[in-house]
């Protein structure tokens, strides 16, 4: 039972990762905010942020930061190469 739950969680995580990566890879000319990605994929903010941080580490996604006084906004874009 525990193994079944872990397998289901791992499968869901892979599907979520694929949704985000395919959105960013199909639209490499555009930068997306986290809100945009959540809207298009239906994935929670927490999971989206986690997946994007992993993609940054693997150089599959680039991040741009715009500062607005004390706050800032992050924009994400898929890179052209996929390994």
PEFEN-V394209 format. One record per backbone hydrogen bond with DSSP energy under -1.0 kcal/mol. CO is the residue of the C=O (numbers start at 0). NH is the residue of the N-H. If there is no record, write none. Layout:
co-><CO;CO>
nh-><NH;NH>
This chain:
co-><0;1;2;3;4;5;6;7;8;9;10;11;12;13;14;15;16;17;18;19;20;21;26;31;32;33;34;35;36;37;43;44;45;46;47;48;49;50;51;52;53;54;55;59;61;63;65;67;70;72;74;75;76>
nh-><4;5;6;7;8;9;10;11;12;13;14;15;16;17;18;19;20;21;22;23;24;25;29;75;36;37;38;39;40;41;47;48;49;50;51;52;53;54;55;56;57;59;58;78;76;74;72;70;67;65;63;31;61>
